[in-house]
Amino acid sequence: MGGVVVKDDSPRHTWIPETKLESKLAEAIRRREAEGCAIKSFNSIILKFPKIDESLRKCKDIFEQFDEDSNNTIDQEELRKCFQKLGVSFTEEEINDLFEACDINGDMGMKFNEFIVLLCLVYLLKHDPTALHAKSRMGMPNLEATFETLVDAFVFLDKNKDGYVSKNEMVQAINESGERSSGRIAMKRFEEMDWDKNGMVNFKEFLFAFTLWVGINDSEDEDEGEEKV
């Protein structure tokens, strides 16, 4: 009902990740996809928005712990210090790559919504036993169910299990809801996810869009700062 087909010109079989971090994330997603997905419809994801929103806002305490100078942003040095303090075994290159990937506005500081994306990427990348203690100190165990839901949502959208979501896959996922306007909804959602406009959505781009969908954005810190004055 109301389904549409979108021509997908994405270079599926020759897609090359732009950075080492993107390659690692795509590999981690593919490993996760091999385990299966508990989500059966896009509508079921939408129904989880309020609970996910509530859970992600609890990241605020972790954010403030990392934000040593209390300026509502986490700079590269603050991120490096906190990883060292927590014993998270990222190399200098990996820390730089993570910071650059999550500083989507390019202002050399991670806002709250960007920090949420960082935490989820750390969750996905660090499944080895040596990371469990660091995850615990970052408050990860309390957030794992939420992060797992976000990973599951991406896995549900990635129909061909290649680590990326295309326009056709987004349309297919939302068409399954049976809504008459599902085609238009799918294209709007896809445009919101495809930050670099290359026709393919990686897990990081999906996470940024998801924080906006549930109502978290980087202007909240500024508003809070104005209220405190």
C-alpha positions in Angstrom: 0.0 0.0 0.0 1.4 3.3 -1.0 4.8 1.8 -1.7 7.3 3.4 -4.0 10.4 2.2 -5.7 13.4 4.5 -5.7 16.2 4.1 -8.2 19.3 3.4 -6.2 22.6 4.4 -8.0 24.8 3.6 -5.0 28.0 1.7 -5.9 27.0 -1.2 -3.8 29.7 -3.7 -4.8 32.6 -1.1 -4.9 31.7 0.9 -1.8 34.9 1.8 0.1 34.8 3.3 3.6 36.4 6.8 3.7 38.3 6.3 7.0 39.7 3.4 9.1 37.1 4.2 11.7 34.3 3.9 9.2 35.7 0.6 8.1 35.9 -0.7 11.7 32.3 0.5 12.3 31.0 -1.2 9.2 32.8 -4.4 10.1 31.4 -4.3 13.7 27.9 -3.7 12.3 28.2 -6.6 9.9 29.3 -8.9 12.8 26.2 -7.7 14.7 24.0 -8.3 11.7 25.1 -11.9 11.6 23.5 -12.3 15.1 20.0 -11.3 13.8 17.6 -8.5 14.6 14.8 -8.3 17.2 13.0 -5.4 15.5 10.2 -6.3 13.0 8.9 -2.9 11.8 9.9 0.8 11.6 6.8 1.6 13.6 8.1 -0.5 16.5 11.2 1.7 16.5 9.1 4.9 16.6 7.2 3.5 19.6 10.5 3.2 21.5 11.3 7.0 20.9 10.1 8.2 24.4 11.9 5.5 26.3 15.1 6.0 24.2 14.9 9.8 24.7 14.6 9.3 28.5 17.6 6.9 28.6 19.9 9.1 26.4 19.3 12.1 28.6 20.8 10.2 31.5 24.1 10.5 29.5 24.2 14.1 30.8 26.0 13.1 34.0 28.7 11.3 32.0 29.0 14.3 29.6 29.5 16.7 32.5 32.1 14.4 34.0 34.0 14.5 30.7 33.5 18.3 30.3 36.2 19.4 32.8 36.0 23.2 32.1 32.1 23.1 32.1 31.8 24.9 28.8 29.1 22.5 27.5 31.5 21.0 25.0 34.1 18.3 25.1 37.4 19.2 23.3 39.9 16.7 22.0 42.2 17.0 25.1 39.3 16.4 27.5 38.3 13.3 25.5 41.9 12.0 25.6 42.3 12.6 29.3 39.0 10.8 30.1 39.8 7.8 28.0 43.2 7.5 29.7 41.5 7.9 33.2 39.0 5.2 32.3 41.5 2.9 30.8 39.8 2.7 27.4 42.4 1.2 25.0 42.1 3.5 22.0 45.3 4.5 20.1 46.0 8.2 19.6 44.9 7.8 15.9 41.6 6.2 17.0 40.9 8.9 19.5 41.5 11.6 16.9 39.3 9.7 14.4 36.5 9.3 16.9 36.7 13.0 17.9 36.7 14.1 14.2 33.8 11.7 13.4 31.6 12.9 16.2 32.4 16.6 15.9 30.0 16.8 13.0 29.8 20.6 13.1 33.6 20.9 12.9 33.8 23.4 15.8 36.5 21.4 17.6 34.1 20.5 20.5 31.5 17.8 21.0 28.1 19.0 22.0 25.8 16.7 24.1 24.1 15.0 21.1 27.6 14.4 19.5 28.8 12.9 22.7 25.8 10.5 22.7 26.9 9.3 19.3 30.5 8.9 20.6 29.3 6.7 23.5 27.3 4.5 21.2 30.3 4.1 18.8 32.5 3.1 21.8 29.8 0.6 22.8 29.8 -1.0 19.3 33.6 -1.0 18.9 34.6 -2.2 22.3 33.0 -5.6 22.9 36.2 -7.3 24.0 36.6 -8.3 27.7 39.3 -5.7 28.4 36.7 -2.9 27.7 34.1 -4.1 30.2 35.7 -2.2 33.2 36.0 1.0 31.3 32.4 0.7 30.1 31.3 0.2 33.7 33.0 3.4 34.8 31.5 5.3 31.9 28.0 4.2 33.0 27.7 2.0 30.0 25.9 -1.0 31.6 22.9 1.3 32.4 22.8 2.4 28.7 23.5 -0.9 27.0 19.9 -1.8 26.4 19.3 1.6 24.7 22.5 1.3 22.6 21.5 -2.3 21.6 18.1 -1.0 20.5 19.9 1.6 18.3 22.1 -1.0 16.8 19.1 -3.3 16.2 17.3 -0.4 14.5 20.1 0.1 12.1 20.4 -3.7 11.5 16.7 -3.7 10.7 17.1 -1.0 8.1 20.2 -2.5 6.4 18.3 -5.2 4.5 21.3 -6.5 2.5 23.6 -6.6 5.6 26.5 -4.7 4.0 26.9 -2.2 6.9 25.2 0.7 5.1 21.6 1.8 4.5 20.5 2.9 1.0 17.4 4.8 -0.2 15.8 1.6 -1.4 16.4 -0.1 1.9 14.9 2.8 3.8 11.8 2.8 1.5 11.5 -1.0 1.9 11.6 -0.7 5.6 9.0 2.0 5.9 6.8 0.5 3.1 6.4 -2.5 5.4 4.4 -0.3 7.8 1.6 -0.2 5.2 1.1 3.6 5.4 -0.2 5.4 2.3 2.4 8.1 2.7 5.2 5.7 3.5 7.3 6.6 0.4 7.4 10.3 1.2 8.2 9.5 4.9 11.0 7.2 3.8 12.6 9.8 1.6 12.4 12.4 4.3 13.9 10.1 6.9 16.7 9.1 4.5 17.6 12.8 3.8 17.8 13.4 7.5 20.2 10.6 7.9 22.4 11.1 4.8 24.5 14.0 6.3 27.2 13.9 3.6 24.7 13.5 0.8 26.5 10.6 -0.8 23.5 8.3 -1.1 24.6 5.9 1.6 24.1 6.1 5.4 26.6 4.6 7.8 26.0 3.9 11.5 27.4 7.2 12.7 25.1 9.2 10.4 22.1 7.1 11.5 22.9 7.9 15.2 23.1 11.6 14.6 19.7 11.6 12.9 18.2 9.4 15.7 19.2 11.9 18.4 17.2 14.5 16.5 14.3 12.2 15.9 13.9 11.6 19.6 14.2 15.3 20.4 17.9 15.8 21.5 19.9 18.5 19.7 23.0 20.6 20.4 21.1 23.8 21.1 19.9 22.4 24.5 23.2 23.1 26.2 23.1 26.7 25.1 19.5 27.1 26.3 20.4 25.6 29.7 23.4 27.9 29.9 21.2 30.9 29.3 18.8 29.8 32.0 21.6 29.4 34.6 22.8 33.0 34.0 
